[in-house]
Amino acid sequence: MENRLLQILVCPVCKSTLRHDRDQQELICAADRLAFPIRDGVPIMLESEARQLDPDLAKA
């Protein structure tokens, strides 16, 4: 995923910055403990598509 795109994407729920997890192909919102999937290089920024993270993992 391009760094330029990562700089402008924010969490659709709380508008905070996102961290790119390259191994899991997800964008992580630590504030909401959500992981948004990246499918075929396209971030899926829908709350209904996000998975809930364990509170300890969101801070990593």
Backbone as a printed PyTorch tensor [residue, N CA C, xyz], in Angstrom:
tensor([[[  0.8490,  -1.1720,   0.0000],
         [  0.0000,   0.0000,   0.0000],
         [  0.8930,   1.2330,   0.0000]],

        [[  0.5230,   2.2190,  -0.7570],
         [  1.3230,   3.4290,  -0.8960],
         [  1.3050,   4.2710,   0.3780]],

        [[  2.4650,   4.8010,   0.7400],
         [  2.5510,   5.6730,   1.9160],
         [  1.6870,   6.9090,   1.7520]],

        [[  1.5890,   7.3950,   0.5410],
         [  0.7830,   8.5930,   0.2810],
         [ -0.6790,   8.3610,   0.6480]],

        [[ -1.2020,   7.1900,   0.2960],
         [ -2.5750,   6.8400,   0.6290],
         [ -2.7360,   6.6780,   2.1350]],

        [[ -1.7520,   6.0560,   2.7780],
         [ -1.8130,   5.8740,   4.2280],
         [ -1.8450,   7.1970,   4.9810]],

        [[ -1.2270,   8.2090,   4.4270],
         [ -1.1830,   9.5140,   5.0830],
         [ -2.5380,  10.2070,   5.0890]],

        [[ -3.4050,   9.8880,   4.1340],
         [ -4.6960,  10.5740,   4.0770],
         [ -5.8530,   9.7530,   4.6320]],

        [[ -5.6610,   8.4360,   4.7750],
         [ -6.7310,   7.5950,   5.3120],
         [ -6.8240,   7.7540,   6.8270]],

        [[ -8.0480,   7.8160,   7.3250],
         [ -8.2970,   7.8560,   8.7590],
         [ -9.3950,   6.8490,   9.0810]],

        [[ -9.5320,   6.5530,  10.3320],
         [-10.5790,   5.6370,  10.7740],
         [-11.9460,   6.2490,  10.4540]],

        [[-12.8360,   5.5060,   9.8110],
         [-14.1550,   6.0520,   9.4810],
         [-15.0470,   6.2310,  10.7070]],

        [[-14.6750,   5.6370,  11.8260],
         [-15.4860,   5.7250,  13.0410],
         [-15.0910,   6.9510,  13.8650]],

        [[-13.7830,   7.0800,  14.1610],
         [-13.3320,   8.1480,  15.0630],
         [-12.4170,   9.1820,  14.4090]],

        [[-12.0370,   8.9460,  13.1680],
         [-11.1700,   9.8650,  12.3980],
         [ -9.7250,   9.9180,  12.8870]],

        [[ -9.2820,   8.9240,  13.6690],
         [ -7.8900,   8.8990,  14.1100],
         [ -7.0120,   8.2450,  13.0380]],

        [[ -5.7070,   8.3710,  13.2030],
         [ -4.7750,   7.8050,  12.2380],
         [ -4.7890,   6.2830,  12.3160]],

        [[ -4.3470,   5.6650,  11.2510],
         [ -4.3340,   4.2120,  11.1420],
         [ -2.9060,   3.7130,  10.9930]],

        [[ -2.6660,   2.5170,  11.4870],
         [ -1.3620,   1.8620,  11.3390],
         [ -1.5280,   0.7100,  10.3530]],

        [[ -0.5940,   0.5840,   9.4430],
         [ -0.6470,  -0.4800,   8.4340],
         [  0.0450,  -1.7260,   8.9730]],

        [[ -0.6990,  -2.8000,   9.0850],
         [ -0.1370,  -4.1000,   9.4680],
         [  0.1010,  -4.8580,   8.1640]],

        [[  1.3390,  -4.8570,   7.7000],
         [  1.6700,  -5.4720,   6.4050],
         [  1.4920,  -6.9870,   6.4270]],

        [[  1.7850,  -7.6250,   7.5520],
         [  1.6570,  -9.0860,   7.6360],
         [  0.2060,  -9.5340,   7.5110]],

        [[ -0.6980,  -8.8540,   8.1920],
         [ -2.1100,  -9.2330,   8.1840],
         [ -2.9060,  -8.5460,   7.0730]],

        [[ -2.2690,  -7.5950,   6.3730],
         [ -2.9480,  -6.8040,   5.3410],
         [ -4.1950,  -6.1390,   5.9090]],

        [[ -3.9640,  -5.3200,   6.9490],
         [ -5.0410,  -4.6040,   7.6190],
         [ -4.5700,  -3.2090,   7.9960]],

        [[ -5.5390,  -2.3150,   8.1600],
         [ -5.2960,  -0.9990,   8.7250],
         [ -5.8700,  -1.0140,  10.1280]],

        [[ -5.0490,  -0.6630,  11.1110],
         [ -5.4070,  -0.7820,  12.5110],
         [ -5.7300,   0.5870,  13.1080]],

        [[ -6.8840,   0.6700,  13.7690],
         [ -7.2390,   1.8450,  14.5560],
         [ -7.0880,   1.4570,  16.0180]],

        [[ -6.0710,   1.9970,  16.6780],
         [ -5.8230,   1.6760,  18.0800],
         [ -6.9050,   2.2610,  18.9790]],

        [[ -7.4550,   3.4050,  18.6290],
         [ -8.4630,   4.0570,  19.4630],
         [ -9.7380,   3.2180,  19.5690]],

        [[-10.1910,   2.6710,  18.4520],
         [-11.4300,   1.8840,  18.4350],
         [-11.1820,   0.3820,  18.4980]],

        [[ -9.9070,  -0.0140,  18.4550],
         [ -9.5300,  -1.4350,  18.4450],
         [-10.2040,  -2.1680,  17.2890]],

        [[-10.0880,  -1.5730,  16.0900],
         [-10.6490,  -2.1700,  14.8810],
         [ -9.5410,  -2.4060,  13.8660]],

        [[ -9.7110,  -3.4620,  13.0820],
         [ -8.7880,  -3.7720,  11.9860],
         [ -9.5930,  -3.8090,  10.6970]],

        [[ -9.2690,  -2.9000,   9.7880],
         [ -9.9510,  -2.8240,   8.4970],
         [ -9.1400,  -3.6180,   7.4730]],

        [[ -9.7720,  -4.5320,   6.7580],
         [ -9.0340,  -5.3780,   5.8200],
         [ -8.5870,  -4.6180,   4.5770]],

        [[ -7.5070,  -5.1250,   3.9790],
         [ -7.0480,  -4.6390,   2.6730],
         [ -7.1710,  -5.8230,   1.7320]],

        [[ -8.0180,  -5.6870,   0.7270],
         [ -8.2480,  -6.7780,  -0.2280],
         [ -7.8000,  -6.3380,  -1.6220]],

        [[ -6.9080,  -7.1150,  -2.1950],
         [ -6.3640,  -6.8010,  -3.5260],
         [ -5.8300,  -5.3780,  -3.5910]],

        [[ -5.1990,  -4.9420,  -2.5000],
         [ -4.5940,  -3.6170,  -2.4600],
         [ -5.5630,  -2.4830,  -2.1630]],

        [[ -6.8350,  -2.8030,  -1.9120],
         [ -7.8540,  -1.7850,  -1.6620],
         [ -8.3070,  -1.8650,  -0.2020]],

        [[ -8.1360,  -0.7780,   0.5610],
         [ -8.6040,  -0.7930,   1.9460],
         [-10.1330,  -0.7610,   2.0000]],

        [[-10.7090,  -1.6420,   2.7900],
         [-12.1600,  -1.7110,   2.9580],
         [-12.4850,  -0.9520,   4.2390]],

        [[-12.9120,   0.2920,   4.0860],
         [-13.0800,   1.1960,   5.2170],
         [-14.5290,   1.2450,   5.7100]],

        [[-15.1390,   0.0860,   5.8400],
         [-16.4970,  -0.0090,   6.3470],
         [-16.4580,  -0.6070,   7.7450]],

        [[-17.1560,   0.0150,   8.6740],
         [-17.1690,  -0.4970,  10.0430],
         [-17.7090,  -1.9220,  10.0870]],

        [[-18.6590,  -2.2270,   9.2210],
         [-19.2440,  -3.5730,   9.1940],
         [-18.2520,  -4.6320,   8.7140]],

        [[-17.2070,  -4.2430,   8.0070],
         [-16.1840,  -5.1730,   7.5070],
         [-15.0020,  -5.3050,   8.4640]],

        [[-14.8960,  -4.4090,   9.4290],
         [-13.7610,  -4.4150,  10.3610],
         [-13.9340,  -5.5100,  11.4020]],

        [[-12.7890,  -6.0000,  11.8660],
         [-12.8570,  -6.9700,  12.9540],
         [-12.3740,  -6.3000,  14.2320]],

        [[-12.9540,  -6.7260,  15.3430],
         [-12.5950,  -6.1910,  16.6520],
         [-11.2650,  -6.8020,  17.0920]],

        [[-10.3820,  -5.9690,  17.6240],
         [ -9.0750,  -6.4340,  18.0880],
         [ -9.0660,  -6.6220,  19.5890]],

        [[ -8.2090,  -7.5170,  20.0270],
         [ -7.9210,  -7.6670,  21.4440],
         [ -7.2970,  -6.3520,  21.9280]],

        [[ -7.6890,  -5.8160,  23.0630],
         [ -7.1610,  -4.5260,  23.5180],
         [ -5.6390,  -4.4680,  23.5910]],

        [[ -4.9760,  -5.5650,  23.9340],
         [ -3.5160,  -5.5580,  24.0210],
         [ -2.8530,  -5.5060,  22.6560]],

        [[ -3.4680,  -6.1040,  21.6440],
         [ -2.8840,  -6.1230,  20.3030],
         [ -3.0120,  -4.7800,  19.6000]],

        [[ -4.0230,  -4.0280,  19.8740],
         [ -4.2480,  -2.7430,  19.1990],
         [ -3.1450,  -1.7440,  19.4950]],

        [[ -2.4630,  -1.8780,  20.6260],
         [ -1.4210,  -0.9310,  21.0050],
         [ -0.0660,  -1.2800,  20.4110]],

        [[  0.0790,  -2.4560,  19.8530],
         [  1.3730,  -2.9020,  19.3200],
         [  1.7750,  -2.1310,  18.0870]]])
